[in-house]
Amino acid sequence: MIKSKNSDVEAVTVKSVEGKAVSGGDMLVKPLMKGDEMTFLEIRYAAGVGAPLHTHTHESIAYVVKGKVKSTVGSDQFIMGPGDVCRHPTGVLHGLEALEDSVVVEIKSPAPDLGAFLAMRS
């Protein structure tokens, strides 16, 4: 696939990440595109929803499109707003909590198996 329309991709409700429950509600994830070496996701968080501290075997770059989130990467914590970006290195504990309704896009590389990622929903 070399093109994807956001309106054509169905959001998936994700209740856990890497086997750990999402706090405060559900995340809505749209897997917009998977390439040979990377995956591009749009993630919608309602205020108070958080991805738990977790690690994985790929790195991620997270960009805040809308809203405000508290991000934890290793021992660092910071508040991110629209236009802010952070990196989650491979194997480093990280998580995110929405302080207000937020939209975050993530690029993950190498591309994780989306089937396994989407299997994390319950």
URJONOR-V862472 format. One record per residue. N is the residue number from 1. PHI is phi as a letter, one per 40 degrees, with the letter a starting at -180 (none if undefined). BURIAL is + if it has 9 or more other ideal C-beta (glycine too) atoms within 8 Angstrom, else -. Layout:
# URJONOR-V862472
n	phi	burial
N	PHI	BURIAL
N	PHI	BURIAL
This chain:
# URJONOR-V862472
n	phi	burial
1	none	-
2	b	-
3	a	-
4	a	-
5	b	-
6	d	-
7	c	-
8	c	-
9	b	+
10	c	-
11	c	-
12	b	+
13	c	+
14	b	+
15	b	+
16	a	+
17	b	+
18	f	+
19	g	-
20	b	+
21	c	-
22	c	+
23	c	+
24	g	+
25	h	-
26	b	-
27	c	+
28	b	+
29	b	+
30	b	+
31	c	+
32	c	+
33	a	-
34	b	+
35	b	-
36	c	-
37	b	-
38	a	+
39	b	+
40	b	+
41	b	+
42	b	+
43	b	+
44	b	+
45	b	+
46	c	+
47	d	+
48	g	+
49	c	+
50	a	+
51	c	+
52	c	+
53	c	-
54	a	+
55	b	-
56	a	+
57	c	-
58	b	+
59	c	+
60	b	+
61	b	+
62	b	+
63	b	+
64	c	+
65	c	+
66	a	-
67	g	+
68	a	+
69	b	+
70	c	+
71	b	+
72	b	+
73	b	+
74	g	-
75	c	-
76	c	-
77	b	-
78	a	-
79	c	-
80	b	+
81	b	-
82	d	-
83	g	-
84	c	-
85	b	+
86	a	+
87	b	+
88	b	+
89	c	-
90	d	-
91	g	-
92	c	+
93	c	+
94	a	+
95	a	+
96	a	+
97	b	+
98	c	+
99	c	+
100	a	-
101	d	+
102	a	+
103	b	+
104	b	+
105	b	+
106	b	+
107	b	+
108	b	+
109	a	+
110	c	-
111	d	+
112	c	+
113	c	-
114	c	+
115	d	-
116	c	-
117	c	+
118	c	+
119	c	-
120	c	+
121	c	+
122	b	-
